[in-house]
């Protein structure tokens, strides 16, 4: 059996506040005995639940990394009951490059699970989390936003699961996060996802989409900070009750929620995030980029609801997701 080569430079199971790295050996042209050094903080205070908190699963998404860096810098062991494992830059090579996927092997970490201990750099990171860190956790929070190519309404999300009790626990954690929107999410491409790997181990899992465009805002970071501490309170790791406010419940029940481009061109948005649209409404028009005098192609909603996500850059390619319509749930 192959052993994963990643090793922590700090203890994972001792009381106190420990800042260090997950060291992954990586021999390369500029460093024969080099390593990928993934920052990690572990805060522990006796027995209790463990929360595993990750950001930058995709390297161009920033609310999670900011909120987790602040938590790592300020959280004191005596404030906690149990353990908090903080990894602000999950796919560290991608984060340093500001890209969705790793510049080392082009690996999309969120499509690389369960990983391989003898695989690529991305596969080794996935395997280490799947076999070492996730088994230690009771609750997992993985921050996402739209990166450079999508923009989202700010929501926390849980998934529809076969295990009703597990789903209820995930929904309760999502509700505790208390984002402006709360989504029962249907993934269109869940093969190899971290989400699926965590849920397959029976853990409570919460994820987010907090904005996009390859940046963060003061407002989206504030949502991440509040939600992060709310989840830790919900888990019983921090004292107090979650800070609550109104949230709009959404669902993505079927494929009609998604609209994809079938040609390339210049995008003209016809609806903005949060707009209420009816079936048949025009969501976007695509203009040709190689000629004038041609009419644009219109893309219309296949169902009614709220525009929950949209393509971000002004140019699209065939196959790009143009829009996502979410159903408002009473």
C-alpha positions in Angstrom: 0.0 0.0 0.0 1.4 3.4 -1.0 1.7 6.0 1.8 0.8 9.6 1.0 4.1 11.7 1.1 2.4 14.8 2.6 3.5 15.4 6.2 2.4 18.1 8.6 5.0 20.2 10.3 2.7 20.7 13.3 0.8 18.3 15.5 -2.8 17.7 14.4 -4.0 16.2 17.8 -2.3 18.3 20.5 -3.9 21.1 22.5 -2.9 24.7 21.7 -2.6 26.9 18.6 -0.2 25.5 16.0 0.7 27.3 12.7 2.7 25.4 10.1 2.5 23.6 6.8 1.4 20.5 5.0 4.7 19.6 3.2 4.4 17.8 -0.1 7.7 16.8 -1.7 7.9 18.1 -5.3 11.1 17.6 -7.3 11.3 20.1 -10.2 13.7 21.9 -12.4 14.3 24.8 -9.9 14.4 22.7 -6.7 15.5 19.1 -6.9 14.4 18.4 -3.4 11.7 21.0 -3.3 8.3 20.9 -1.6 4.8 22.4 -1.9 4.2 24.1 1.4 0.4 24.4 2.2 -0.3 26.7 5.2 -2.3 25.1 7.9 -3.4 26.1 11.4 -4.8 23.7 14.0 -6.4 25.0 17.2 -7.4 22.5 19.8 -8.8 22.6 23.3 -9.5 19.1 24.7 -12.1 16.6 23.4 -14.9 17.8 21.3 -16.1 18.2 17.7 -13.6 18.9 14.9 -14.3 21.4 12.1 -12.3 21.3 8.9 -12.3 24.6 7.2 -11.0 25.2 3.6 -10.7 28.0 1.1 -9.2 28.3 -2.4 -10.2 24.8 -3.5 -10.2 26.8 -6.7 -7.3 29.2 -6.7 -9.2 32.3 -8.0 -11.8 32.5 -5.2 -11.0 34.7 -2.3 -13.7 35.2 0.3 -12.8 31.9 2.1 -9.0 32.6 2.2 -9.5 36.1 3.7 -12.0 34.9 6.4 -9.8 31.8 7.2 -6.6 33.8 7.4 -8.3 36.1 9.9 -9.6 33.2 12.0 -6.2 31.5 12.0 -4.6 34.8 13.2 -7.1 35.5 16.0 -8.6 32.3 17.3 -7.4 31.3 20.8 -7.5 27.8 22.1 -9.3 28.8 25.2 -12.2 30.1 23.1 -12.8 26.7 21.6 -14.1 23.4 22.7 -12.7 20.7 20.4 -10.6 21.3 17.3 -10.5 23.6 14.3 -8.3 22.7 11.3 -7.9 25.8 9.0 -6.5 25.5 5.5 -7.0 28.9 3.8 -5.3 27.8 0.5 -6.5 24.3 -0.2 -5.1 24.1 -3.8 -2.0 26.1 -2.9 -0.4 26.0 -6.3 -3.5 27.3 -8.0 -4.0 30.0 -5.3 -0.5 31.3 -5.9 -1.1 31.4 -9.6 -4.5 33.0 -9.3 -6.0 30.2 -11.4 -8.9 27.8 -11.0 -6.6 24.8 -11.6 -3.1 23.9 -10.6 -0.3 25.3 -12.8 1.7 22.2 -11.9 -0.5 19.5 -13.4 -3.6 21.4 -14.5 -5.5 19.5 -11.8 -8.9 20.8 -10.7 -8.8 19.8 -7.0 -12.6 19.8 -6.8 -12.7 17.1 -9.5 -9.7 15.0 -8.2 -11.2 13.1 -5.3 -10.6 10.6 -3.8 -7.1 11.2 -5.2 -4.1 9.0 -5.3 -1.1 8.9 -2.9 1.2 8.1 -5.9 -0.5 10.5 -8.4 0.0 14.1 -9.5 0.5 16.9 -7.0 -3.2 17.7 -7.1 -4.2 14.0 -6.6 -1.8 13.7 -3.6 -3.4 16.7 -2.0 -6.9 15.2 -2.5 -5.8 11.8 -1.1 -4.3 13.4 2.0 -7.4 15.2 2.8 -9.6 12.2 2.0 -7.6 9.8 4.1 -6.1 11.9 6.9 -8.0 15.2 7.5 -11.6 14.4 6.6 -11.8 11.3 8.8 -10.9 13.5 11.7 -13.7 16.0 11.0 -17.3 16.1 12.2 -18.2 19.1 10.1 -16.6 20.5 6.9 -17.0 24.0 5.5 -15.5 24.6 2.0 -15.7 28.1 0.7 -16.4 28.8 -2.9 -17.3 31.7 -5.2 -17.5 32.1 -8.9 -13.8 32.7 -9.7 -12.9 34.5 -12.8 -15.7 33.1 -15.0 -18.9 33.2 -12.9 -20.7 35.5 -10.6 -23.2 34.3 -8.0 -25.8 35.6 -5.6 -24.2 35.0 -2.1 -25.4 31.7 -0.8 -24.6 28.9 1.5 -25.5 25.5 0.2 -26.3 21.9 1.1 -26.9 19.0 -1.2 -29.8 16.6 -1.6 -28.6 13.3 -0.1 -29.8 9.7 0.0 -29.3 9.7 3.8 -32.2 11.8 5.1 -30.7 12.3 8.5 -27.3 13.4 7.1 -29.1 15.8 4.7 -31.0 17.3 7.7 -27.7 17.8 9.5 -26.2 19.5 6.5 -29.2 21.7 6.0 -29.1 22.8 9.7 -25.4 23.8 9.3 -26.3 25.7 6.1 -29.0 27.5 7.9 -26.6 28.4 10.7 -24.2 29.9 8.2 -27.0 32.3 7.5 -26.0 33.7 4.1 -28.4 36.1 2.4 -29.5 33.1 0.3 -29.6 29.4 1.2 -29.5 26.9 -1.6 -30.4 23.3 -1.9 -27.9 22.6 -4.6 -27.9 20.2 -7.5 -24.4 19.7 -8.9 -24.2 19.3 -12.7 -20.7 17.7 -12.4 -20.2 16.0 -9.1 -17.7 13.2 -10.2 -14.5 13.6 -8.2 -15.8 16.5 -6.0 -14.6 17.2 -2.5 -18.2 17.6 -1.5 -19.1 14.1 -2.6 -16.0 12.6 -0.9 -16.8 14.3 2.4 -20.5 13.3 2.2 -19.6 9.7 1.4 -17.8 9.6 4.7 -21.0 10.6 6.5 -19.8 14.1 7.5 -21.8 17.3 7.8 -20.8 19.4 4.8 -21.5 23.0 3.9 -20.3 24.9 0.9 -20.8 28.4 -0.5 -20.9 30.6 -3.6 -20.3 34.1 -2.3 -19.7 36.2 -5.5 -17.2 35.9 -8.3 -15.4 37.7 -11.0 -12.0 36.7 -9.7 -12.2 39.0 -6.7 -13.9 39.6 -3.4 -15.8 42.6 -1.9 -16.1 44.0 1.6 -19.7 42.7 1.6 -18.9 39.2 0.4 -16.0 38.9 2.9 -18.3 40.0 5.7 -20.7 37.3 4.8 -17.9 34.7 4.9 -16.7 35.9 8.3 -20.1 35.9 9.9 -21.0 32.5 8.4 -17.7 30.9 9.5 -18.1 31.8 13.1 -21.8 30.9 12.9 -20.9 27.4 11.8 -18.4 27.0 14.6 -21.0 28.1 17.1 -23.5 25.7 15.5 -21.0 22.8 15.9 -20.5 23.7 19.6 -16.8 24.6 19.1 -17.4 28.3 19.9 -19.7 29.5 22.6 -22.9 31.4 21.8 -25.7 31.3 19.3 -25.3 31.9 15.6 -25.9 35.5 14.5 -29.1 35.2 12.4 -30.8 37.4 9.9 -33.2 36.9 6.9 -32.3 34.4 4.2 -34.0 33.6 1.0 -34.4 29.9 0.4 -33.5 28.7 -3.1 -33.4 25.3 -4.9 -31.9 24.1 -8.2 -34.3 21.1 -8.9 -33.5 20.2 -12.5 -31.5 20.7 -15.6 -33.8 23.5 -16.8 -32.0 25.7 -14.2 -29.0 25.9 -16.4 -28.5 27.8 -19.7 -25.3 27.1 -21.8 -23.9 28.9 -24.8 -23.9 27.0 -28.0 -21.7 29.5 -29.9 -18.9 32.0 -29.1 -19.3 35.7 -29.0 -19.9 38.9 -27.1 -22.3 38.6 -24.2 -25.1 41.2 -23.7 -26.7 40.5 -20.3 -30.5 41.0 -20.4 -31.0 40.3 -16.7 -29.0 40.9 -13.6 -28.2 38.8 -10.5 -31.2 38.6 -8.2 -33.7 39.6 -10.9 -37.0 37.6 -11.1 -37.5 36.1 -14.5 -40.3 34.1 -16.1 -40.1 31.2 -18.4 -39.2 32.5 -21.9 -37.6 35.7 -20.7 -34.4 36.7 -22.5 -31.4 36.2 -20.2 -28.6 37.1 -22.6 -27.8 37.8 -26.2 -24.6 36.8 -27.9 -23.3 39.0 -30.7 -20.8 37.8 -33.2 -17.2 39.0 -32.8 -16.0 38.6 -36.4 -18.5 40.7 -38.3 -21.1 43.5 -38.2 -24.6 43.6 -39.4 -25.6 40.2 -38.0 -28.4 39.7 -35.4 -27.5 38.3 -32.0 -28.6 34.9 -30.7 -31.0 35.1 -27.8 -30.9 32.8 -24.8 -34.1 32.4 -22.9 -35.1 31.1 -19.4 -36.4 27.5 -19.5 -38.1 28.1 -16.1 -39.1 31.0 -13.8 -37.2 32.0 -10.7 -34.3 34.2 -9.6 -31.2 34.7 -11.7 -28.7 33.1 -9.2 -25.6 33.0 -11.4 -24.3 34.4 -14.6 -21.2 34.2 -16.9 -18.8 36.9 -15.9 -16.4 37.9 -18.7 -17.8 39.7 -21.7 -16.8 37.0 -24.1 -18.0 33.4 -24.1 -17.2 30.2 -25.8 -19.5 27.4 -26.8 -20.3 25.3 -23.8 -19.9 28.0 -21.2 -22.5 28.4 -18.6 -24.4 31.6 -19.3 -26.9 31.6 -16.5 -28.5 29.7 -13.6 -32.1 30.1 -12.6 -33.0 29.1 -9.0 -36.4 28.4 -7.7 -37.6 30.4 -4.7 -38.8 28.0 -2.0 -41.5 29.0 0.5 
